């Protein structure tokens, strides 16, 4: 590999190059001119015909304009470092799966706890365990003491009437014949030959039986009323109309 000197076309300063740089562009270290290395010539050295490249003018540094910095918004509040930590061990809380009491009766629809194992209707969602359907919920008025009294009033009246008639009927069975004989009510004029007492046109027994039949007829109306109140002590709910 041969080494030769090539003059710079701008400042004529010799630059030492090798044959491998022939035809390639080099830069003068003295003046900064970039030119193409000519091929080697056996005769007198000739100046390269490449047009010298003028060096670039140095760039003047520009003063940076001051930047107007606006007030930054305050940063969002950060949570406390131990806000999500346990107070005991300053570590994350250990959420464990709790085993439910398998013996507790629950509704098959809403999984809420029932009153007992024999409960038929769920008080939370209205699901009927026997019919396997959900009852529709309705809005009703609140029952007051006056409503309860009016609900029981017919039963109280019937009970009083039947008890009073039963007392009268018992008194008639015990004392009606004596009263009729003392007051000579429905007595015949002729006395009985065997007993020597006057006989009745209509005996006290017939009157007692007639009164007992009337009492039973009244009881057929009053006893069902009393029985319904005993089975349902509270009056039926009244639905609110929209």
Buried (B, 14 or more C-beta within 10 A) or exposed (E): EEEBEBBBBBEEBEBEBEEEBBEEEBBBEEBBBBBBBBEEEEEEEEEBEBEBBEEEEEEEEEEEEEEEEEEEEEEEEEEEEEEEEEEEEEEEEEEEEEEEEEEEEBBEBEEEBBEEEEEEBBEEBBBEBEEEEBEEEEEEEEBEEEBEEEBBEBBEEBBEBBEEBEEEBEEBBEEBBEEBBEEEBBBEEEEEEEEEEBEBEEBBEEBBEEBBEEBEEEBEEBBEBBEEBEEEEEBEEEEEEE
